[in-house]
Amino acid sequence: MLAGVEGGKNNWQTNVWECGLSAVAGWGFGVSICAASGVGVPLMGACGYLGAKSAVTLWAAMTEATGGV
């Protein structure tokens, strides 16, 4: 698989950066959904965690589907 990676399209630094950004964005999205739904402060951490996990999973799926382009 690594032999198929071409000239800088897919490298580990970019993958780590993009995965981290998707986790942060997912955390924010999860917390905002929690706040908008009226669940309140007690579950904000859990909502953020689930949002971050979902965003990272979606990022990985899209990266695989597009070949890291």
CHARMM-style PDB file with segment names, atoms N, HN, CA, C and O in Angstrom:
ATOM      1  N   MET     1       0.816  -1.191   0.000  1.00  0.00      PROA
ATOM      2  CA  MET     1       0.000   0.000   0.000  1.00  0.00      PROA
ATOM      3  C   MET     1       0.864   1.261   0.000  1.00  0.00      PROA
ATOM      4  O   MET     1       0.569   2.214  -0.721  1.00  0.00      PROA
ATOM      5  N   LEU     2       1.915   1.270   0.795  1.00  0.00      PROA
ATOM      6  HN  LEU     2       2.155   0.495   1.380  1.00  0.00      PROA
ATOM      7  CA  LEU     2       2.773   2.456   0.841  1.00  0.00      PROA
ATOM      8  C   LEU     2       3.448   2.724  -0.494  1.00  0.00      PROA
ATOM      9  O   LEU     2       3.771   3.867  -0.816  1.00  0.00      PROA
ATOM     10  N   ALA     3       3.659   1.672  -1.264  1.00  0.00      PROA
ATOM     11  HN  ALA     3       3.396   0.743  -1.002  1.00  0.00      PROA
ATOM     12  CA  ALA     3       4.289   1.864  -2.571  1.00  0.00      PROA
ATOM     13  C   ALA     3       3.383   2.644  -3.518  1.00  0.00      PROA
ATOM     14  O   ALA     3       3.861   3.251  -4.477  1.00  0.00      PROA
ATOM     15  N   GLY     4       2.077   2.631  -3.252  1.00  0.00      PROA
ATOM     16  HN  GLY     4       1.689   2.138  -2.474  1.00  0.00      PROA
ATOM     17  CA  GLY     4       1.137   3.334  -4.114  1.00  0.00      PROA
ATOM     18  C   GLY     4       0.970   4.808  -3.789  1.00  0.00      PROA
ATOM     19  O   GLY     4       0.298   5.529  -4.526  1.00  0.00      PROA
ATOM     20  N   VAL     5       1.572   5.269  -2.691  1.00  0.00      PROA
ATOM     21  HN  VAL     5       2.118   4.683  -2.092  1.00  0.00      PROA
ATOM     22  CA  VAL     5       1.437   6.676  -2.312  1.00  0.00      PROA
ATOM     23  C   VAL     5       2.338   7.511  -3.208  1.00  0.00      PROA
ATOM     24  O   VAL     5       3.531   7.232  -3.330  1.00  0.00      PROA
ATOM     25  N   GLU     6       1.780   8.517  -3.823  1.00  0.00      PROA
ATOM     26  HN  GLU     6       0.811   8.744  -3.724  1.00  0.00      PROA
ATOM     27  CA  GLU     6       2.527   9.324  -4.781  1.00  0.00      PROA
ATOM     28  C   GLU     6       2.874  10.685  -4.210  1.00  0.00      PROA
ATOM     29  O   GLU     6       2.065  11.314  -3.528  1.00  0.00      PROA
ATOM     30  N   GLY     7       4.080  11.129  -4.495  1.00  0.00      PROA
ATOM     31  HN  GLY     7       4.738  10.618  -5.049  1.00  0.00      PROA
ATOM     32  CA  GLY     7       4.616  12.453  -4.240  1.00  0.00      PROA
ATOM     33  C   GLY     7       3.890  13.396  -3.319  1.00  0.00      PROA
ATOM     34  O   GLY     7       3.390  14.419  -3.786  1.00  0.00      PROA
ATOM     35  N   GLY     8       3.805  13.115  -2.047  1.00  0.00      PROA
ATOM     36  HN  GLY     8       4.212  12.284  -1.667  1.00  0.00      PROA
ATOM     37  CA  GLY     8       3.304  14.071  -1.089  1.00  0.00      PROA
ATOM     38  C   GLY     8       1.796  14.194  -1.000  1.00  0.00      PROA
ATOM     39  O   GLY     8       1.302  15.008  -0.219  1.00  0.00      PROA
ATOM     40  N   LYS     9       1.045  13.423  -1.767  1.00  0.00      PROA
ATOM     41  HN  LYS     9       1.446  12.762  -2.402  1.00  0.00      PROA
ATOM     42  CA  LYS     9      -0.415  13.501  -1.665  1.00  0.00      PROA
ATOM     43  C   LYS     9      -0.889  13.047  -0.292  1.00  0.00      PROA
ATOM     44  O   LYS     9      -1.830  13.607   0.270  1.00  0.00      PROA
ATOM     45  N   ASN    10      -0.233  12.036   0.234  1.00  0.00      PROA
ATOM     46  HN  ASN    10       0.531  11.580  -0.223  1.00  0.00      PROA
ATOM     47  CA  ASN    10      -0.668  11.445   1.488  1.00  0.00      PROA
ATOM     48  C   ASN    10       0.565  11.205   2.358  1.00  0.00      PROA
ATOM     49  O   ASN    10       1.347  10.292   2.090  1.00  0.00      PROA
ATOM     50  N   ASN    11       0.739  12.011   3.384  1.00  0.00      PROA
ATOM     51  HN  ASN    11       0.104  12.752   3.602  1.00  0.00      PROA
ATOM     52  CA  ASN    11       1.868  11.798   4.286  1.00  0.00      PROA
ATOM     53  C   ASN    11       1.387  11.829   5.730  1.00  0.00      PROA
ATOM     54  O   ASN    11       0.299  12.327   6.019  1.00  0.00      PROA
ATOM     55  N   TRP    12       2.187  11.304   6.619  1.00  0.00      PROA
ATOM     56  HN  TRP    12       3.071  10.900   6.385  1.00  0.00      PROA
ATOM     57  CA  TRP    12       1.731  11.145   7.990  1.00  0.00      PROA
ATOM     58  C   TRP    12       1.505  12.473   8.690  1.00  0.00      PROA
ATOM     59  O   TRP    12       0.606  12.573   9.525  1.00  0.00      PROA
ATOM     60  N   GLN    13       2.298  13.507   8.376  1.00  0.00      PROA
ATOM     61  HN  GLN    13       3.028  13.426   7.698  1.00  0.00      PROA
ATOM     62  CA  GLN    13       2.096  14.799   9.027  1.00  0.00      PROA
ATOM     63  C   GLN    13       0.728  15.373   8.676  1.00  0.00      PROA
ATOM     64  O   GLN    13       0.017  15.883   9.541  1.00  0.00      PROA
ATOM     65  N   THR    14       0.372  15.286   7.411  1.00  0.00      PROA
ATOM     66  HN  THR    14       0.950  14.872   6.708  1.00  0.00      PROA
ATOM     67  CA  THR    14      -0.934  15.784   6.979  1.00  0.00      PROA
ATOM     68  C   THR    14      -2.046  14.961   7.606  1.00  0.00      PROA
ATOM     69  O   THR    14      -3.061  15.511   8.034  1.00  0.00      PROA
ATOM     70  N   ASN    15      -1.865  13.659   7.665  1.00  0.00      PROA
ATOM     71  HN  ASN    15      -1.040  13.212   7.317  1.00  0.00      PROA
ATOM     72  CA  ASN    15      -2.885  12.797   8.263  1.00  0.00      PROA
ATOM     73  C   ASN    15      -3.098  13.115   9.735  1.00  0.00      PROA
ATOM     74  O   ASN    15      -4.239  13.198  10.190  1.00  0.00      PROA
ATOM     75  N   VAL    16      -2.015  13.294  10.484  1.00  0.00      PROA
ATOM     76  HN  VAL    16      -1.089  13.227  10.114  1.00  0.00      PROA
ATOM     77  CA  VAL    16      -2.133  13.612  11.907  1.00  0.00      PROA
ATOM     78  C   VAL    16      -2.817  14.965  12.079  1.00  0.00      PROA
ATOM     79  O   VAL    16      -3.705  15.106  12.919  1.00  0.00      PROA
ATOM     80  N   TRP    17      -2.412  15.954  11.296  1.00  0.00      PROA
ATOM     81  HN  TRP    17      -1.690  15.839  10.613  1.00  0.00      PROA
ATOM     82  CA  TRP    17      -2.994  17.296  11.381  1.00  0.00      PROA
ATOM     83  C   TRP    17      -4.489  17.257  11.058  1.00  0.00      PROA
ATOM     84  O   TRP    17      -5.297  17.800  11.810  1.00  0.00      PROA
ATOM     85  N   GLU    18      -4.858  16.625   9.954  1.00  0.00      PROA
ATOM     86  HN  GLU    18      -4.201  16.184   9.343  1.00  0.00      PROA
ATOM     87  CA  GLU    18      -6.260  16.578   9.550  1.00  0.00      PROA
ATOM     88  C   GLU    18      -7.109  15.774  10.530  1.00  0.00      PROA
ATOM     89  O   GLU    18      -8.253  16.138  10.805  1.00  0.00      PROA
ATOM     90  N   CYS    19      -6.561  14.695  11.051  1.00  0.00      PROA
ATOM     91  HN  CYS    19      -5.632  14.399  10.827  1.00  0.00      PROA
ATOM     92  CA  CYS    19      -7.296  13.895  12.026  1.00  0.00      PROA
ATOM     93  C   CYS    19      -7.522  14.697  13.302  1.00  0.00      PROA
ATOM     94  O   CYS    19      -8.612  14.662  13.874  1.00  0.00      PROA
ATOM     95  N   GLY    20      -6.502  15.415  13.748  1.00  0.00      PROA
ATOM     96  HN  GLY    20      -5.617  15.443  13.284  1.00  0.00      PROA
ATOM     97  CA  GLY    20      -6.644  16.270  14.931  1.00  0.00      PROA
ATOM     98  C   GLY    20      -7.665  17.367  14.725  1.00  0.00      PROA
ATOM     99  O   GLY    20      -8.477  17.643  15.609  1.00  0.00      PROA
ATOM    100  N   LEU    21      -7.627  17.993  13.560  1.00  0.00      PROA
ATOM    101  HN  LEU    21      -6.968  17.769  12.842  1.00  0.00      PROA
ATOM    102  CA  LEU    21      -8.609  19.043  13.262  1.00  0.00      PROA
ATOM    103  C   LEU    21     -10.027  18.485  13.222  1.00  0.00      PROA
ATOM    104  O   LEU    21     -10.962  19.130  13.696  1.00  0.00      PROA
ATOM    105  N   SER    22     -10.187  17.305  12.667  1.00  0.00      PROA
ATOM    106  HN  SER    22      -9.427  16.782  12.282  1.00  0.00      PROA
ATOM    107  CA  SER    22     -11.529  16.720  12.618  1.00  0.00      PROA
ATOM    108  C   SER    22     -12.019  16.379  14.025  1.00  0.00      PROA
ATOM    109  O   SER    22     -13.209  16.506  14.311  1.00  0.00      PROA
ATOM    110  N   ALA    23     -11.114  15.950  14.905  1.00  0.00      PROA
ATOM    111  HN  ALA    23     -10.147  15.847  14.673  1.00  0.00      PROA
ATOM    112  CA  ALA    23     -11.502  15.658  16.286  1.00  0.00      PROA
ATOM    113  C   ALA    23     -11.958  16.922  17.004  1.00  0.00      PROA
ATOM    114  O   ALA    23     -12.961  16.907  17.717  1.00  0.00      PROA
ATOM    115  N   VAL    24     -11.220  18.017  16.814  1.00  0.00      PROA
ATOM    116  HN  VAL    24     -10.405  18.029  16.235  1.00  0.00      PROA
ATOM    117  CA  VAL    24     -11.589  19.283  17.460  1.00  0.00      PROA
ATOM    118  C   VAL    24     -12.925  19.790  16.914  1.00  0.00      PROA
ATOM    119  O   VAL    24     -13.787  20.228  17.677  1.00  0.00      PROA
ATOM    120  N   ALA    25     -13.091  19.727  15.603  1.00  0.00      PROA
ATOM    121  HN  ALA    25     -12.392  19.371  14.983  1.00  0.00      PROA
ATOM    122  CA  ALA    25     -14.351  20.165  15.000  1.00  0.00      PROA
ATOM    123  C   ALA    25     -15.511  19.283  15.461  1.00  0.00      PROA
ATOM    124  O   ALA    25     -16.600  19.783  15.745  1.00  0.00      PROA
ATOM    125  N   GLY    26     -15.279  17.987  15.535  1.00  0.00      PROA
ATOM    126  HN  GLY    26     -14.395  17.581  15.305  1.00  0.00      PROA
ATOM    127  CA  GLY    26     -16.317  17.068  16.002  1.00  0.00      PROA
ATOM    128  C   GLY    26     -16.689  17.316  17.447  1.00  0.00      PROA
ATOM    129  O   GLY    26     -17.860  17.232  17.820  1.00  0.00      PROA
ATOM    130  N   TRP    27     -15.685  17.625  18.266  1.00  0.00      PROA
ATOM    131  HN  TRP    27     -14.735  17.694  17.963  1.00  0.00      PROA
ATOM    132  CA  TRP    27     -15.947  17.950  19.674  1.00  0.00      PROA
ATOM    133  C   TRP    27     -16.865  19.169  19.755  1.00  0.00      PROA
ATOM    134  O   TRP    27     -17.860  19.160  20.480  1.00  0.00      PROA
ATOM    135  N   GLY    28     -16.527  20.205  19.014  1.00  0.00      PROA
ATOM    136  HN  GLY    28     -15.719  20.213  18.425  1.00  0.00      PROA
ATOM    137  CA  GLY    28     -17.355  21.411  19.011  1.00  0.00      PROA
ATOM    138  C   GLY    28     -18.762  21.145  18.504  1.00  0.00      PROA
ATOM    139  O   GLY    28     -19.734  21.671  19.046  1.00  0.00      PROA
ATOM    140  N   PHE    29     -18.869  20.333  17.470  1.00  0.00      PROA
ATOM    141  HN  PHE    29     -18.080  19.906  17.029  1.00  0.00      PROA
ATOM    142  CA  PHE    29     -20.176  19.994  16.911  1.00  0.00      PROA
ATOM    143  C   PHE    29     -21.008  19.213  17.929  1.00  0.00      PROA
ATOM    144  O   PHE    29     -22.195  19.485  18.105  1.00  0.00      PROA
ATOM    145  N   GLY    30     -20.384  18.249  18.595  1.00  0.00      PROA
ATOM    146  HN  GLY    30     -19.419  18.028  18.452  1.00  0.00      PROA
ATOM    147  CA  GLY    30     -21.099  17.460  19.603  1.00  0.00      PROA
ATOM    148  C   GLY    30     -21.583  18.309  20.760  1.00  0.00      PROA
ATOM    149  O   GLY    30     -22.713  18.151  21.222  1.00  0.00      PROA
ATOM    150  N   VAL    31     -20.727  19.215  21.234  1.00  0.00      PROA
ATOM    151  HN  VAL    31     -19.809  19.344  20.859  1.00  0.00      PROA
ATOM    152  CA  VAL    31     -21.102  20.089  22.344  1.00  0.00      PROA
ATOM    153  C   VAL    31     -22.227  21.035  21.923  1.00  0.00      PROA
ATOM    154  O   VAL    31     -23.151  21.280  22.699  1.00  0.00      PROA
ATOM    155  N   SER    32     -22.156  21.562  20.718  1.00  0.00      PROA
ATOM    156  HN  SER    32     -21.405  21.363  20.088  1.00  0.00      PROA
ATOM    157  CA  SER    32     -23.207  22.482  20.273  1.00  0.00      PROA
ATOM    158  C   SER    32     -24.549  21.769  20.113  1.00  0.00      PROA
ATOM    159  O   SER    32     -25.595  22.346  20.410  1.00  0.00      PROA
ATOM    160  N   ILE    33     -24.527  20.525  19.648  1.00  0.00      PROA
ATOM    161  HN  ILE    33     -23.677  20.056  19.407  1.00  0.00      PROA
ATOM    162  CA  ILE    33     -25.778  19.760  19.551  1.00  0.00      PROA
ATOM    163  C   ILE    33     -26.339  19.507  20.939  1.00  0.00      PROA
ATOM    164  O   ILE    33     -27.548  19.600  21.152  1.00  0.00      PROA
ATOM    165  N   CYS    34     -25.474  19.191  21.875  1.00  0.00      PROA
ATOM    166  HN  CYS    34     -24.492  19.115  21.702  1.00  0.00      PROA
ATOM    167  CA  CYS    34     -25.894  18.950  23.246  1.00  0.00      PROA
ATOM    168  C   CYS    34     -26.527  20.218  23.836  1.00  0.00      PROA
ATOM    169  O   CYS    34     -27.567  20.153  24.490  1.00  0.00      PROA
ATOM    170  N   ALA    35     -25.899  21.350  23.603  1.00  0.00      PROA
ATOM    171  HN  ALA    35     -25.054  21.403  23.071  1.00  0.00      PROA
ATOM    172  CA  ALA    35     -26.415  22.613  24.131  1.00  0.00      PROA
ATOM    173  C   ALA    35     -27.747  22.972  23.473  1.00  0.00      PROA
ATOM    174  O   ALA    35     -28.673  23.422  24.147  1.00  0.00      PROA
ATOM    175  N   ALA    36     -27.843  22.774  22.163  1.00  0.00      PROA
ATOM    176  HN  ALA    36     -27.091  22.408  21.615  1.00  0.00      PROA
ATOM    177  CA  ALA    36     -29.066  23.128  21.439  1.00  0.00      PROA
ATOM    178  C   ALA    36     -30.238  22.216  21.802  1.00  0.00      PROA
ATOM    179  O   ALA    36     -31.395  22.635  21.761  1.00  0.00      PROA
ATOM    180  N   SER    37     -29.932  20.976  22.155  1.00  0.00      PROA
ATOM    181  HN  SER    37     -28.992  20.636  22.188  1.00  0.00      PROA
ATOM    182  CA  SER    37     -31.002  20.034  22.473  1.00  0.00      PROA
ATOM    183  C   SER    37     -31.522  20.212  23.891  1.00  0.00      PROA
ATOM    184  O   SER    37     -32.540  19.623  24.255  1.00  0.00      PROA
ATOM    185  N   GLY    38     -30.839  21.012  24.690  1.00  0.00      PROA
ATOM    186  HN  GLY    38     -30.012  21.490  24.394  1.00  0.00      PROA
ATOM    187  CA  GLY    38     -31.281  21.259  26.055  1.00  0.00      PROA
ATOM    188  C   GLY    38     -30.811  20.220  27.048  1.00  0.00      PROA
ATOM    189  O   GLY    38     -31.288  20.202  28.183  1.00  0.00      PROA
ATOM    190  N   VAL    39     -29.895  19.360  26.661  1.00  0.00      PROA
ATOM    191  HN  VAL    39     -29.508  19.375  25.740  1.00  0.00      PROA
ATOM    192  CA  VAL    39     -29.387  18.329  27.572  1.00  0.00      PROA
ATOM    193  C   VAL    39     -28.652  18.973  28.740  1.00  0.00      PROA
ATOM    194  O   VAL    39     -28.768  18.525  29.881  1.00  0.00      PROA
ATOM    195  N   GLY    40     -27.905  20.012  28.450  1.00  0.00      PROA
ATOM    196  HN  GLY    40     -27.810  20.376  27.524  1.00  0.00      PROA
ATOM    197  CA  GLY    40     -27.257  20.767  29.506  1.00  0.00      PROA
ATOM    198  C   GLY    40     -25.829  20.364  29.782  1.00  0.00      PROA
ATOM    199  O   GLY    40     -25.247  19.513  29.110  1.00  0.00      PROA
ATOM    200  N   VAL    41     -25.287  21.010  30.798  1.00  0.00      PROA
ATOM    201  HN  VAL    41     -25.760  21.701  31.344  1.00  0.00      PROA
ATOM    202  CA  VAL    41     -23.871  20.887  31.138  1.00  0.00      PROA
ATOM    203  C   VAL    41     -23.455  19.480  31.571  1.00  0.00      PROA
ATOM    204  O   VAL    41     -22.346  19.071  31.227  1.00  0.00      PROA
ATOM    205  N   PRO    42     -24.263  18.719  32.297  1.00  0.00      PROA
ATOM    206  CA  PRO    42     -23.784  17.417  32.775  1.00  0.00      PROA
ATOM    207  C   PRO    42     -23.313  16.465  31.679  1.00  0.00      PROA
ATOM    208  O   PRO    42     -22.429  15.642  31.920  1.00  0.00      PROA
ATOM    209  N   LEU    43     -23.878  16.559  30.498  1.00  0.00      PROA
ATOM    210  HN  LEU    43     -24.596  17.227  30.302  1.00  0.00      PROA
ATOM    211  CA  LEU    43     -23.515  15.626  29.432  1.00  0.00      PROA
ATOM    212  C   LEU    43     -22.685  16.261  28.327  1.00  0.00      PROA
ATOM    213  O   LEU    43     -22.446  15.627  27.299  1.00  0.00      PROA
ATOM    214  N   MET    44     -22.240  17.498  28.515  1.00  0.00      PROA
ATOM    215  HN  MET    44     -22.434  18.013  29.350  1.00  0.00      PROA
ATOM    216  CA  MET    44     -21.472  18.184  27.471  1.00  0.00      PROA
ATOM    217  C   MET    44     -20.199  17.421  27.109  1.00  0.00      PROA
ATOM    218  O   MET    44     -19.865  17.306  25.930  1.00  0.00      PROA
ATOM    219  N   GLY    45     -19.494  16.905  28.094  1.00  0.00      PROA
ATOM    220  HN  GLY    45     -19.766  16.998  29.052  1.00  0.00      PROA
ATOM    221  CA  GLY    45     -18.267  16.158  27.825  1.00  0.00      PROA
ATOM    222  C   GLY    45     -18.530  14.910  27.003  1.00  0.00      PROA
ATOM    223  O   GLY    45     -17.785  14.596  26.074  1.00  0.00      PROA
ATOM    224  N   ALA    46     -19.594  14.202  27.352  1.00  0.00      PROA
ATOM    225  HN  ALA    46     -20.199  14.458  28.106  1.00  0.00      PROA
ATOM    226  CA  ALA    46     -19.944  12.986  26.613  1.00  0.00      PROA
ATOM    227  C   ALA    46     -20.344  13.316  25.182  1.00  0.00      PROA
ATOM    228  O   ALA    46     -19.967  12.609  24.247  1.00  0.00      PROA
ATOM    229  N   CYS    47     -21.109  14.391  25.012  1.00  0.00      PROA
ATOM    230  HN  CYS    47     -21.416  14.966  25.771  1.00  0.00      PROA
ATOM    231  CA  CYS    47     -21.516  14.795  23.657  1.00  0.00      PROA
ATOM    232  C   CYS    47     -20.295  15.185  22.832  1.00  0.00      PROA
ATOM    233  O   CYS    47     -20.200  14.834  21.656  1.00  0.00      PROA
ATOM    234  N   GLY    48     -19.370  15.903  23.440  1.00  0.00      PROA
ATOM    235  HN  GLY    48     -19.448  16.189  24.395  1.00  0.00      PROA
ATOM    236  CA  GLY    48     -18.150  16.291  22.738  1.00  0.00      PROA
ATOM    237  C   GLY    48     -17.317  15.088  22.352  1.00  0.00      PROA
ATOM    238  O   GLY    48     -16.779  15.022  21.246  1.00  0.00      PROA
ATOM    239  N   TYR    49     -17.211  14.132  23.270  1.00  0.00      PROA
ATOM    240  HN  TYR    49     -17.648  14.186  24.168  1.00  0.00      PROA
ATOM    241  CA  TYR    49     -16.443  12.915  23.000  1.00  0.00      PROA
ATOM    242  C   TYR    49     -17.049  12.131  21.835  1.00  0.00      PROA
ATOM    243  O   TYR    49     -16.332  11.695  20.934  1.00  0.00      PROA
ATOM    244  N   LEU    50     -18.359  11.958  21.858  1.00  0.00      PROA
ATOM    245  HN  LEU    50     -18.941  12.312  22.590  1.00  0.00      PROA
ATOM    246  CA  LEU    50     -19.018  11.229  20.771  1.00  0.00      PROA
ATOM    247  C   LEU    50     -18.893  11.975  19.450  1.00  0.00      PROA
ATOM    248  O   LEU    50     -18.719  11.356  18.400  1.00  0.00      PROA
ATOM    249  N   GLY    51     -18.980  13.299  19.496  1.00  0.00      PROA
ATOM    250  HN  GLY    51     -19.121  13.802  20.349  1.00  0.00      PROA
ATOM    251  CA  GLY    51     -18.797  14.091  18.282  1.00  0.00      PROA
ATOM    252  C   GLY    51     -17.396  13.937  17.722  1.00  0.00      PROA
ATOM    253  O   GLY    51     -17.218  13.790  16.512  1.00  0.00      PROA
ATOM    254  N   ALA    52     -16.394  13.970  18.604  1.00  0.00      PROA
ATOM    255  HN  ALA    52     -16.538  14.089  19.586  1.00  0.00      PROA
ATOM    256  CA  ALA    52     -15.000  13.831  18.165  1.00  0.00      PROA
ATOM    257  C   ALA    52     -14.755  12.451  17.564  1.00  0.00      PROA
ATOM    258  O   ALA    52     -14.118  12.335  16.518  1.00  0.00      PROA
ATOM    259  N   LYS    53     -15.256  11.403  18.219  1.00  0.00      PROA
ATOM    260  HN  LYS    53     -15.774  11.497  19.069  1.00  0.00      PROA
ATOM    261  CA  LYS    53     -15.074  10.042  17.693  1.00  0.00      PROA
ATOM    262  C   LYS    53     -15.756   9.882  16.344  1.00  0.00      PROA
ATOM    263  O   LYS    53     -15.207   9.257  15.436  1.00  0.00      PROA
ATOM    264  N   SER    54     -16.944  10.441  16.212  1.00  0.00      PROA
ATOM    265  HN  SER    54     -17.390  10.949  16.950  1.00  0.00      PROA
ATOM    266  CA  SER    54     -17.674  10.342  14.944  1.00  0.00      PROA
ATOM    267  C   SER    54     -16.943  11.082  13.837  1.00  0.00      PROA
ATOM    268  O   SER    54     -16.844  10.585  12.715  1.00  0.00      PROA
ATOM    269  N   ALA    55     -16.431  12.263  14.143  1.00  0.00      PROA
ATOM    270  HN  ALA    55     -16.511  12.667  15.054  1.00  0.00      PROA
ATOM    271  CA  ALA    55     -15.733  13.057  13.126  1.00  0.00      PROA
ATOM    272  C   ALA    55     -14.456  12.365  12.661  1.00  0.00      PROA
ATOM    273  O   ALA    55     -14.148  12.370  11.469  1.00  0.00      PROA
ATOM    274  N   VAL    56     -13.716  11.774  13.585  1.00  0.00      PROA
ATOM    275  HN  VAL    56     -13.966  11.771  14.553  1.00  0.00      PROA
ATOM    276  CA  VAL    56     -12.484  11.069  13.210  1.00  0.00      PROA
ATOM    277  C   VAL    56     -12.817   9.844  12.356  1.00  0.00      PROA
ATOM    278  O   VAL    56     -12.107   9.543  11.396  1.00  0.00      PROA
ATOM    279  N   THR    57     -13.888   9.146  12.702  1.00  0.00      PROA
ATOM    280  HN  THR    57     -14.465   9.391  13.481  1.00  0.00      PROA
ATOM    281  CA  THR    57     -14.309   7.993  11.903  1.00  0.00      PROA
ATOM    282  C   THR    57     -14.702   8.424  10.496  1.00  0.00      PROA
ATOM    283  O   THR    57     -14.328   7.774   9.519  1.00  0.00      PROA
ATOM    284  N   LEU    58     -15.450   9.512  10.388  1.00  0.00      PROA
ATOM    285  HN  LEU    58     -15.753  10.040  11.182  1.00  0.00      PROA
ATOM    286  CA  LEU    58     -15.832  10.024   9.072  1.00  0.00      PROA
ATOM    287  C   LEU    58     -14.615  10.490   8.287  1.00  0.00      PROA
ATOM    288  O   LEU    58     -14.533  10.269   7.079  1.00  0.00      PROA
ATOM    289  N   TRP    59     -13.669  11.135   8.966  1.00  0.00      PROA
ATOM    290  HN  TRP    59     -13.735  11.315   9.947  1.00  0.00      PROA
ATOM    291  CA  TRP    59     -12.441  11.573   8.289  1.00  0.00      PROA
ATOM    292  C   TRP    59     -11.695  10.364   7.721  1.00  0.00      PROA
ATOM    293  O   TRP    59     -11.255  10.383   6.571  1.00  0.00      PROA
ATOM    294  N   ALA    60     -11.557   9.314   8.535  1.00  0.00      PROA
ATOM    295  HN  ALA    60     -11.914   9.298   9.469  1.00  0.00      PROA
ATOM    296  CA  ALA    60     -10.841   8.118   8.082  1.00  0.00      PROA
ATOM    297  C   ALA    60     -11.555   7.466   6.897  1.00  0.00      PROA
ATOM    298  O   ALA    60     -10.910   7.020   5.948  1.00  0.00      PROA
ATOM    299  N   ALA    61     -12.870   7.414   6.953  1.00  0.00      PROA
ATOM    300  HN  ALA    61     -13.395   7.777   7.724  1.00  0.00      PROA
ATOM    301  CA  ALA    61     -13.630   6.817   5.852  1.00  0.00      PROA
ATOM    302  C   ALA    61     -13.476   7.627   4.568  1.00  0.00      PROA
ATOM    303  O   ALA    61     -13.296   7.056   3.493  1.00  0.00      PROA
ATOM    304  N   MET    62     -13.545   8.935   4.672  1.00  0.00      PROA
ATOM    305  HN  MET    62     -13.692   9.399   5.546  1.00  0.00      PROA
ATOM    306  CA  MET    62     -13.411   9.780   3.484  1.00  0.00      PROA
ATOM    307  C   MET    62     -11.986   9.734   2.930  1.00  0.00      PROA
ATOM    308  O   MET    62     -11.790   9.753   1.715  1.00  0.00      PROA
ATOM    309  N   THR    63     -10.997   9.674   3.815  1.00  0.00      PROA
ATOM    310  HN  THR    63     -11.156   9.658   4.803  1.00  0.00      PROA
ATOM    311  CA  THR    63      -9.611   9.581   3.363  1.00  0.00      PROA
ATOM    312  C   THR    63      -9.389   8.275   2.611  1.00  0.00      PROA
ATOM    313  O   THR    63      -8.723   8.251   1.576  1.00  0.00      PROA
ATOM    314  N   GLU    64      -9.945   7.200   3.131  1.00  0.00      PROA
ATOM    315  HN  GLU    64     -10.486   7.219   3.971  1.00  0.00      PROA
ATOM    316  CA  GLU    64      -9.828   5.900   2.459  1.00  0.00      PROA
ATOM    317  C   GLU    64     -10.572   5.911   1.126  1.00  0.00      PROA
ATOM    318  O   GLU    64     -10.062   5.408   0.124  1.00  0.00      PROA
ATOM    319  N   ALA    65     -11.764   6.478   1.113  1.00  0.00      PROA
ATOM    320  HN  ALA    65     -12.178   6.886   1.926  1.00  0.00      PROA
ATOM    321  CA  ALA    65     -12.581   6.476  -0.102  1.00  0.00      PROA
ATOM    322  C   ALA    65     -11.962   7.307  -1.223  1.00  0.00      PROA
ATOM    323  O   ALA    65     -12.090   6.969  -2.400  1.00  0.00      PROA
ATOM    324  N   THR    66     -11.294   8.390  -0.853  1.00  0.00      PROA
ATOM    325  HN  THR    66     -11.190   8.665   0.103  1.00  0.00      PROA
ATOM    326  CA  THR    66     -10.718   9.273  -1.872  1.00  0.00      PROA
ATOM    327  C   THR    66      -9.247   8.987  -2.129  1.00  0.00      PROA
ATOM    328  O   THR    66      -8.634   9.631  -2.979  1.00  0.00      PROA
ATOM    329  N   GLY    67      -8.682   8.049  -1.419  1.00  0.00      PROA
ATOM    330  HN  GLY    67      -9.181   7.526  -0.728  1.00  0.00      PROA
ATOM    331  CA  GLY    67      -7.270   7.734  -1.595  1.00  0.00      PROA
ATOM    332  C   GLY    67      -6.345   8.770  -0.996  1.00  0.00      PROA
ATOM    333  O   GLY    67      -5.184   8.867  -1.391  1.00  0.00      PROA
ATOM    334  N   GLY    68      -6.839   9.541  -0.055  1.00  0.00      PROA
ATOM    335  HN  GLY    68      -7.782   9.463   0.266  1.00  0.00      PROA
ATOM    336  CA  GLY    68      -6.000  10.535   0.616  1.00  0.00      PROA
ATOM    337  C   GLY    68      -5.739  11.781  -0.192  1.00  0.00      PROA
ATOM    338  O   GLY    68      -4.784  12.508   0.082  1.00  0.00      PROA
ATOM    339  N   VAL    69      -6.559  12.038  -1.171  1.00  0.00      PROA
ATOM    340  HN  VAL    69      -7.334  11.448  -1.393  1.00  0.00      PROA
ATOM    341  CA  VAL    69      -6.359  13.220  -2.023  1.00  0.00      PROA
ATOM    342  C   VAL    69      -6.981  14.419  -1.367  1.00  0.00      PROA
ATOM    343  OT1 VAL    69      -6.928  15.520  -1.915  1.00  0.00      PROA
TER     344      VAL     69
END
